[in-house]
């Protein structure tokens, strides 16, 4: 899991995925026939088949993570932020962040403008701050901050990767877990039967933007998004509301709020999983979407499906996955592309 640790600890907000892209490029060069970076920063990795179908398959794994941009520097040198991605403010208290400047990375602390617990009233303690209330403290004078930081510099949450029992936990498992799958897929494919483009996409967290342009460029017949999904299998949750459970297998998505999977593909992937004894779950996600929502609507349309990796605590810095689910996702993709 060293590769997953490295991916998790990289920094790449929507529109500023270059650090992640260059790392992935260093891992896949020599494994594919063509590599290109399109105008939106998508890394398109093409691999030609050794024979078989003329069908073109695109596998999309988005690189970006939720984060912020600096929108202002106040008179005391505190940074005010513009969010890019779906944050829950309840998860942002007292966090370390990384500000990526033109001269290097700066570590700061993220807090809301609320009184400390010693001075706050009961009503103030019950109130949940809004995103606009948060600021970054770099521990420097205003003059030092302005010399180093500019409006528009990206800000990401900081968190080290760790093993927690049987699970792997860290930031940006959404969607570096899928990037792990994409890299390992290109490393391990044998006897590819279809034209393949594994695309590490940009700006998924702000509207599936990279998948739209890269899919138009690739023109797939079959489009497969690889992403995470909610493993809401924690205390206080009814079984009917869990979406998915950790350790029970890769999820074959039926629908979410951005796409409905092609029924023939769903049936085919279920058959492949059963034939190859790969554990799987069938998933319906009431809210949220993946790159599939963009890919299925390009040109004349593409048959589309999402394979999901169950993940607890999505959009926090302690996202947790089970390695068996991750490996199952890889095994199912390989089974499809090699059949």
C-alpha positions in Angstrom: 0.0 0.0 0.0 3.0 2.3 -0.3 1.7 3.6 -3.6 -1.7 4.5 -2.0 0.1 6.3 0.8 2.0 8.4 -1.7 -1.1 9.2 -3.7 -3.1 10.1 -0.6 -0.5 12.5 0.7 -0.2 14.4 -2.6 -1.9 17.8 -2.9 -4.2 18.7 -5.8 -7.3 20.8 -5.6 -9.6 21.1 -8.7 -7.8 23.0 -11.4 -4.4 22.5 -9.7 -3.8 18.8 -10.0 -0.3 19.1 -11.5 1.5 17.5 -8.5 -0.7 14.4 -8.7 -0.6 14.3 -12.5 3.2 14.3 -12.6 3.5 11.6 -10.0 1.1 9.4 -11.8 2.8 10.1 -15.1 6.1 8.9 -13.6 4.5 5.6 -12.6 2.8 4.8 -16.0 5.4 5.9 -18.5 6.6 2.8 -20.3 3.4 0.9 -19.6 1.3 2.5 -22.3 1.5 3.3 -26.0 0.6 7.0 -25.8 0.4 9.6 -23.1 -1.0 13.1 -23.5 -2.2 15.9 -21.3 -5.2 17.8 -22.7 -6.0 21.5 -22.2 -7.9 20.8 -18.9 -4.9 18.9 -17.5 -6.3 15.3 -17.9 -3.7 12.7 -18.2 -4.8 10.4 -21.1 -3.0 7.0 -21.2 -3.7 4.9 -24.2 -3.0 1.2 -24.6 -3.6 -0.7 -27.9 -5.0 -4.2 -27.9 -3.1 -7.3 -29.0 -6.2 -8.3 -30.9 -9.9 -8.8 -30.5 -12.6 -6.1 -30.5 -12.5 -2.7 -32.1 -14.4 -1.4 -29.1 -12.9 1.6 -27.4 -13.0 1.7 -23.6 -12.3 4.7 -21.3 -11.6 4.2 -17.6 -11.8 7.5 -15.7 -10.2 8.0 -12.3 -10.3 11.6 -11.1 -7.2 13.1 -9.5 -8.6 16.2 -7.7 -9.5 16.5 -4.0 -11.7 18.9 -2.3 -9.9 22.0 -1.1 -9.7 25.8 -1.2 -8.2 28.8 -3.0 -7.0 31.8 -1.2 -9.6 34.6 -1.9 -8.2 37.3 0.3 -5.4 38.2 2.8 -6.7 40.3 5.7 -4.8 43.2 7.3 -3.3 40.9 10.0 -2.2 38.3 7.5 -4.9 35.7 7.9 -6.0 33.9 4.8 -9.7 33.9 3.7 -10.8 31.0 1.6 -12.9 30.0 -1.4 -14.0 26.4 -1.2 -13.7 24.0 -4.2 -15.7 20.9 -3.4 -18.3 19.7 -1.0 -17.2 20.4 2.5 -19.1 19.8 5.7 -17.9 22.6 8.0 -18.3 20.3 11.1 -15.2 18.4 9.8 -12.9 21.4 9.5 -12.2 22.5 13.0 -8.6 22.8 14.1 -7.0 21.3 11.0 -3.6 21.7 9.5 -3.5 22.8 5.9 -0.9 23.2 3.2 -0.8 26.4 1.2 0.9 25.8 -2.2 2.7 29.1 -3.2 4.9 29.9 -6.1 8.0 29.6 -3.8 7.0 26.4 -2.0 4.5 24.9 0.5 3.5 26.5 3.7 1.9 24.8 6.7 -1.0 26.6 8.4 -3.8 26.0 10.8 -7.5 26.2 9.8 -10.0 27.5 12.3 -13.3 29.3 12.3 -13.7 32.8 13.8 -15.5 31.7 17.0 -14.6 32.2 20.6 -12.5 29.5 22.3 -14.4 27.0 24.4 -13.3 28.8 27.7 -15.1 32.0 26.6 -18.0 30.9 24.4 -21.6 30.7 25.5 -23.7 27.5 25.3 -25.5 28.9 22.2 -22.2 29.7 20.5 -20.9 26.2 21.2 -24.0 24.7 19.5 -23.7 26.8 16.4 -22.0 25.3 13.4 -19.8 27.9 11.6 -20.2 28.4 7.9 -17.4 27.9 5.4 -17.0 31.7 5.1 -16.1 31.9 8.8 -12.9 29.8 8.4 -9.4 31.3 8.0 -5.8 30.0 7.8 -3.2 31.2 10.3 0.3 30.9 8.9 1.9 32.2 12.1 3.6 35.1 10.3 3.3 38.8 10.2 1.0 40.3 7.5 4.1 41.5 5.6 5.6 38.1 5.6 2.4 36.5 4.4 1.9 39.0 1.6 5.5 38.4 0.4 4.8 34.7 0.1 1.1 34.1 -0.6 -1.1 35.4 -3.5 -4.8 35.3 -4.0 -5.5 32.2 -6.0 -2.9 30.0 -4.2 -4.5 26.5 -3.6 -5.0 25.2 0.0 -5.4 21.5 0.9 -6.0 19.7 4.2 -3.0 17.9 5.6 -3.1 14.4 6.9 -0.7 11.5 7.1 -1.8 8.1 5.8 -2.2 5.3 8.4 -3.3 1.7 8.9 -6.3 1.5 11.2 -6.9 -2.2 12.1 -7.7 -3.8 8.8 -8.4 -0.5 7.1 -6.3 2.1 5.3 -7.1 5.7 6.3 -6.1 9.1 5.0 -7.1 12.2 3.1 -8.2 12.2 -0.6 -9.1 8.5 -0.8 -11.7 10.2 -2.9 -10.3 9.6 -5.4 -6.7 8.6 -5.1 -7.9 5.1 -4.3 -9.2 5.0 -7.9 -5.9 6.4 -9.1 -4.2 3.4 -7.4 -6.6 1.1 -9.4 -5.7 2.9 -12.7 -2.0 2.7 -12.2 -2.1 -1.0 -11.1 -4.4 -1.8 -14.0 -1.8 -0.5 -16.5 0.9 -2.4 -14.7 -0.9 -5.7 -14.7 -3.0 -5.9 -17.9 -2.3 -9.0 -20.0 -4.0 -9.8 -23.3 -5.9 -6.6 -23.7 -8.8 -7.2 -26.0 -10.1 -3.7 -26.5 -8.6 -0.2 -27.2 -8.1 1.3 -23.8 -7.7 4.8 -22.5 -7.1 5.1 -18.8 -7.7 8.8 -18.0 -6.7 10.5 -14.8 -9.2 13.3 -14.8 -9.4 16.8 -13.4 -12.0 19.0 -11.7 -14.5 16.1 -11.0 -15.3 17.7 -7.6 -16.6 20.9 -9.2 -18.7 19.5 -12.0 -17.2 16.5 -13.8 -15.4 18.9 -16.1 -12.2 17.0 -17.0 -14.2 13.8 -17.8 -16.3 15.7 -20.3 -13.5 17.1 -22.4 -11.3 14.0 -22.2 -14.2 11.7 -23.1 -14.9 13.9 -26.2 -11.3 13.5 -27.1 -11.2 9.7 -26.6 -14.6 9.0 -28.0 -15.3 5.8 -26.0 -17.9 3.2 -26.9 -17.8 2.0 -23.2 -17.0 4.4 -20.4 -16.2 3.2 -16.9 -15.8 5.6 -14.0 -13.8 4.3 -11.0 -14.6 6.3 -7.8 -15.5 5.9 -4.1 -18.9 5.5 -2.6 -20.5 5.9 0.8 -19.9 3.1 3.2 -22.4 4.3 5.7 -22.1 1.1 7.8 -21.5 2.9 11.1 -23.4 3.0 14.5 -26.9 4.4 14.4 -27.5 3.7 10.7 -30.3 1.4 9.6 -29.2 -1.5 7.3 -31.4 -0.1 4.5 -29.5 3.2 4.5 -25.9 1.9 4.5 -25.4 2.2 0.7 -22.3 -0.1 1.0 -20.2 -1.9 3.6 -16.5 -2.1 4.0 -14.9 -5.4 3.2 -17.9 -6.8 1.3 -16.6 -6.1 -2.1 -16.4 -3.7 -5.0 -19.7 -1.8 -5.7 -21.4 -2.1 -9.1 -23.4 1.1 -9.3 -27.0 1.1 -10.5 -27.6 4.8 -10.2 -26.6 8.1 -8.5 -27.8 11.7 -9.0 -25.5 12.2 -12.1 -25.9 8.9 -14.0 -27.8 5.7 -14.5 -25.6 2.7 -15.4 -26.2 0.8 -18.6 -28.2 -2.2 -17.7 -26.3 -4.6 -20.0 -23.0 -3.5 -18.5 -24.4 -4.0 -15.0 -25.5 -7.5 -15.8 -22.2 -8.3 -17.5 -20.1 -7.0 -14.6 -22.2 -9.0 -12.1 -21.7 -12.2 -14.2 -18.0 -11.5 -14.4 -17.7 -11.0 -10.7 -19.6 -14.2 -10.0 -17.6 -16.2 -12.6 -14.3 -15.0 -11.2 -15.4 -15.3 -7.5 -14.9 -11.6 -6.9 -17.0 -10.2 -4.0 -19.3 -7.4 -5.1 -22.1 -5.2 -3.9 -24.8 -3.5 -5.9 -25.1 0.2 -5.1 -27.7 2.9 -5.4 -26.4 6.3 -4.2 -29.2 8.8 -3.5 -27.0 11.9 -3.8 -23.6 12.4 -5.4 -22.1 11.5 -8.8 -19.1 10.4 -10.7 -17.3 11.1 -14.0 -19.8 8.6 -15.5 -22.4 11.5 -15.6 -20.2 13.4 -18.0 -18.9 10.5 -20.1 -22.3 9.0 -21.0 -23.4 12.3 -22.7 -20.4 13.0 -25.0 -20.8 12.9 -28.8 -23.5 10.4 -29.6 -23.4 8.9 -26.1 -21.5 6.0 -24.5 -22.6 3.0 -22.6 -21.5 3.8 -19.1 -21.0 2.3 -15.6 -19.4 3.1 -12.4 -17.3 0.7 -10.2 -17.1 2.1 -6.7 -14.8 1.5 -3.7 -16.7 1.6 -0.4 -15.3 4.4 1.8 -16.2 5.5 5.3 -16.1 9.2 6.3 -16.0 10.6 2.7 -14.9 14.2 2.4 -12.9 14.2 5.6 -9.2 13.7 6.2 -9.8 10.2 7.8 -11.5 8.5 4.8 -11.2 4.7 5.3 -11.1 1.9 2.8 -10.7 -1.9 3.0 -7.9 -3.2 0.9 -9.9 -6.2 -0.2 -12.5 -3.9 -1.8 -9.7 -2.0 -3.6 -8.1 -5.2 -4.9 -11.6 -6.5 -5.9 -12.2 -3.4 -8.0 -8.9 -4.0 -9.8 -9.6 -7.6 -10.3 -13.1 -6.9 -11.8 -11.7 -4.3 -14.2 -9.0 -6.7 -15.4 -11.5 -9.5 -15.9 -13.5 -7.2 -18.1 -10.6 -5.8 -20.2 -9.0 -9.2 -20.6 -12.1 -11.1 -21.6 
